[in-house]
Amino acid sequence: MEQYRDFGIEDFVWDNFFRQWVLAPTRESDSAWNQWLLENPKSSTLVQQAKEIVLALRVQETDLSTREIDQLVKRTISRINQPAPVREFEIEQPLHFYKRIWFQLAASVVLAMIAGWWLAVNRLSELHMVSKVETLLAPEGRHGLIEKINKTEKPLLIKLEDGSLVTLTTGSSIRYPEKFAEHKREVFLVGEAFFDISKAPERPFLVYANELVTKVLGTSFTIKAYASSREVTVEVKTGRVSVFAKSDPDLDAKISKRELEGVILTPNQKIIFERDEIRMVKTLVEKPEIITAVSQTPHFEFEDTPASDVFASIGKAYGIDILYDEELLKGCPLTATLDNQTLHEKLDIICKAVEASYEILDGQIIVHSRGCRN
């Protein structure tokens, strides 16, 4: 993040990674920006002003034409160049920052810029976006791209040269090289597919889909990236997946490194990337599944079991972090059989029994409790 040291207010407001952090912070982006602010305290004022502008402009951009945007920018610039009128015997009153002319002018300019960006991006066809990303493919080991389009009404199974399997849904397409490069494996998806990637830590597997890049070393996951959809989602079934935006300033480094960086997803977690607002939301899949082997699947039969132990058992079975106050819930015994319920049904039953509640935040389950009355 060295380039941010030379940024001004407009640079921060216009930066996709910065906007994503302000509008939808994750643990990873919070950690990165807070660390950067500690190392660059002189920029804290600029960052705060840029955050206020981004938040003030958090509206649904209208579909402005290029001509309308150009006229708006010109009017704003002309207002900046006009001297303010001087009035005699008028006592100047302090203004709130949002009423000051500099803020209003900056906001109108930024709004025009955002609207223009939104219009330009949405006019790009999906094929053009894919072709642009294909330039990232290293020439080493590349013998042209094979394109598969599923024109049938059934899922299409594709086996790649490294042994990885791709199940392509109806109407979706994928492009991949006949032979992968020596140091990385790259494919390009339009639509939806389930990936079961063969393990090869020395050769990361990368999927480019709309504005997202998904990086794995060997795991299974689903990507939904339809051209007409306003969202791109990545859902993990097994293993660990790293997801980052193509607009990430550290994109090249994250692609080239063998380690997983960016937003890390584990089983039963998913990322929702909102294309219009350029933000990621990390949450759980709709129907989490038990990830332990069949022979090790626990029976959720509890008799006077502390609720803290119950949550620990369920979290382990589903591979999901469940955060709770262990001391409070130790004194909350539970007697129940929860073998046939979904994860959410299990949680509802437990929380009702021990007078607690839960929420899903950043791909984790957080239990709120004040202890038990009895």
N, C-alpha and C positions, 0 to 999 in steps of 0.2 A: 504493500500500500504506500510505497514511497512517493508515487505521483501526487497524492493528496496534499503534500506539504506545500505545493505551489498553487493550490486551488483558491479561487475566490468564491463569493456567495453563489453566483450564477453557476459556476462549475459544479458545486456541490448539488444544487437544486436539479441540475440537468443530468447528474450521474445516476445511472440505473441502480447500482449497488447501494448508493447512499439512500435513494428513495425507498428501496426495498427494506432497508434497515429501519427507516423512520415509520413507514406505513405498516409493516408486518415483521417486527423483529423476531429473530429466533435466537436460541442460545448461542449458536455459532456466530451469527452476525453481531449480536450484542457483545460477545467476548472480543471479537476482532476490533470493533469500533471503540469500545471502552479502553482497550489496550493502546490503540493508536492515539486516543485523546490524552492518555497518561504520558505518552512519549512526545506529544506535540501540544502542550498546554496553551501555546500562543494562538492556536487555531480554534480554541473552544468557543470564543465569541462568534466567529464566522460560522461554525457548525451550528450553534444555537439559532442564529438568525436564519440560516438555511432551513433548519428543521421547522421553524415557525412558518416560513413561506410554503414549504411542502405540505404541511398540515392545513394551511389556509386554503390551498388549492386542491384539496382532496374532494373533488367533485367529478361527476361523470362528464367527460369532455364531449362537447357537441361536435357534430360532423361538419366542420367548417371547410369551405373550399380554400384552395391555395390563394386565390385572390382576396378572400375575406381576411385570411391570416395576414397577408402582406399589408393590407390596408390598416389593420389593427396595429401592427408593429410600427408602421409609418406615423400613425396618429400619436402613438405613445412616445416615439422619439421626438416628434415636433413639440409635444408638451414638455419634454425634458429640456429642450433648447429654449423655451420661452421664459423670460425673466418673470419672477413673481411680482405682482403689483404691490407698490408701497402705499400704505394708508396712514395718514397722519392721525395722531392722537388716539391710536388704537393700542390697547394693552394686549400684548401677546399672551395667550393662555397656553399652558403646557398641553401637548397632544399625546394621546395614547399611540403606541408604535403603529397600530393598525390603521390609524387615521393620518399618519404622516404621508406626505406626498411621495417620499422615496419608496415607501412600502407599497403604496397603491400602484405606482408606476412599475416597480419591479414585479409585482404580482401580475399585472396585465401583460407584461412582456413574457414572463414565464408561462402564463396560461396560453398565450398564443403559440409559444414554442412547443408546449406539451400537446396542444391540439394539432399542430402541424405534424409532430412526430407520430401521434396516434393515427392520423389520417394516412400518412405515408406508409407506416408499417402494415396497416390493414389492407392496403391496396396491393401489397405484394402477394403474388400467388405462392402456394405451398411448394410448387416445383422449383420456383426461383430460389426460395429459401434453402431447399435441400441442395441445389446446385452450388450455392454460395458456400455452404459448409463443406462440401466435398473437396474444396481446395485445401482443406486441412489434412487430407490424406497424404501421407508420405509417399513419394514415388517408389520407395524401396518395396519390392514385392508386390507392386500393384500392376495388375494386368487388365484393367478396365473393371467396371462394375456390372454385376448381374442384377437385374431387376425382376422381382417376383410380385405379381399382383393377384390377389385372391378374387377371382371372378365367379367363384362357385358360391353355393349357399351353405357350405360346410367349412369348418376351420381347415386351413391348409398347413400341413407340417413341412417344415424346411430344415434340412440338416446342413450345417455349415462345415467347412473343411476341417475345423478344429474339434468336431464332434458335438458342438453346441446345437441345441434344438430351438427352433422358433415356430410357434403356433400362431399363424396369421389369421385374423378374423376376416369376415366377408367385406370386400370393398377396400381393404387395406393393402399397402404396398411396402416393400422393403428393398433396399439396395445394399449390396455387399460385394467385396472383391472376391474373385475366384480363389485367391490365396491371400491370407492375411499377411501384414507386414511382420517383420521379425520381432519388434518390440511392443506392438499394440494391435488390437483387433477393433475395427470400426465398422459400424453399419448405420444406415439412415432409414428412419421409419416415418411413414405417414399413415395414421390410423391407429389401430390397436393390435397388440401382439403380446403373447406370453413367452418369456425367454427362460430357457433352462441352460445356463452357461457352464461349460466344462471348466474345471479349475486349472488356472495357469497364472499364478501370482506374478510371474516374470513378464506376462503379456496382458495388461489390463484390457478389459472389453468395454467399449464405449458405444453408446447408442445416442444418436443425434435425432431429436424429435421436436419440431417447432423451436421454441426458444430455450429448451432444456437439453443438458447433456447428462446422461446417466452413466456412471462408471462402476464397474464391478470387477472382482477378481475370479469369481466363480460362485454363482448363486442362481436363484429363480425369482422372477418378478414379472409384473405386468405394467405395460405403458399404454396410456390412452392419449393420443395426440392427433385428433381429427382437425382438418383444416378449418372447418366451420365452427368448431367449439371455442368458447372463450377460456377454456381451462385445459391444462395438461396435467395428467396425474401419473404418478409412479407408485405402485403398490408392491411391497416386498413379501414374498412367501417364505423363503429361507435365506440365510446368510445376511450379509451386510451390503448396502448399496450407497454410493455417494452421488448426490445430485447437485448441480450448480447451473447457473444461467449462462448462456452464451455471451451475455453482456458483462460477465464477471471480469474485472480488471486483471485478475490472476488466472484467467482461463488457461493460457498456454502452460503455466506451471502446474496447474492441477491436472491437466491432461497428461503431461509428460512424466510426472512422478508416479512411482509404482504404488505409493500409499494412497489410501482413500481420504480425500479431503472434501470440504464443502459441507452440505447438510447430510448427515449420516442417518440412514434409515435401517432399522432392524426388523425382524419378522413382525407382521401384523401392523406395521406403520406405513403411512403413505404421505406423499407430498402433493398438494394441490397448488399449481402455479396459475395465478389469475393473470391472463395475458394483457388485459386492458390496463390493470393497475400495476403491473410489473411487480408482483409480490408472491412470496411462497407462504403456504400455511401447512405446518406439519401436524398431522393428527393420526388417528387409528383407522384401519380399514373398517368397512361397514360391518362385516361379520368375521371377527378375529377367530382363528383356528388354533387348536392345541398343536404345539410344535414338537413335543416330546415323542419319542418312538412309541409305537403301539404297545410294545411289551412293557414300557415304562410309564404309560398313561396312568395317572393316579385316579383313585375313586374319590370323588368329592363327597365323602360321607363324614360328617362332623358331629361329635357329641360332647357338649360342654367344652368345646375347643375355643381358646382365646381368638378373638377376631383378628388379632395381629398375625397369628399363625395361619388363619384361613386366607387372608390376603396374600401372605408370602407364598402359600402353596399354589394359589391361582396365578399369581404373577409369574412364577417359575414355569408353570405348565404352558402358558401362552407366550412366554418370552417378553413380557411387557413390564416395565417398571411401574409399580404401584407404591406411591408415597403416602405415608400415614404416620401418626404419632404412636409409636409402639407402646409407650408407657400408658397412654390413655386407653388403648384398645386391648391391652392385656387383661383388663378387668371386665371385658365384655364377652361373656361366653356365648357360643353359638351352637345350636343343635339343628342340623338340616342335612338333607341329601340333595346334592346339586349336580348330578351326573348328566342329566338330559337337557339342561338349560343352556342358552347361549351365554357368552361372557357378560353381556349387558344385563341379561335376566339374573344371572348369578349376583352381580353387583347390586342390582336393585333389591333383591331379597336380603342380602347381607346388611346393606345400609339401613333398610327399614327395620330389621331385627335389632340392630345395635344403635339406632337413633343417630345415623350418620348420613352424609351425602357425598357425592363424588362429581368430579368434572374431568374432562379430557383436555389437557393443555400440553402443547408441544410434543405430542406423541406419547405422553405419559398419563397415568390415571392418578389424580390427587384426591385423597379421601379427607373430608372435613368432619371432625367429630369433637364433641365436648365431653366425651366419656359417656358412661351409661348411668342411668338413675338407679337401676337395681343391680 
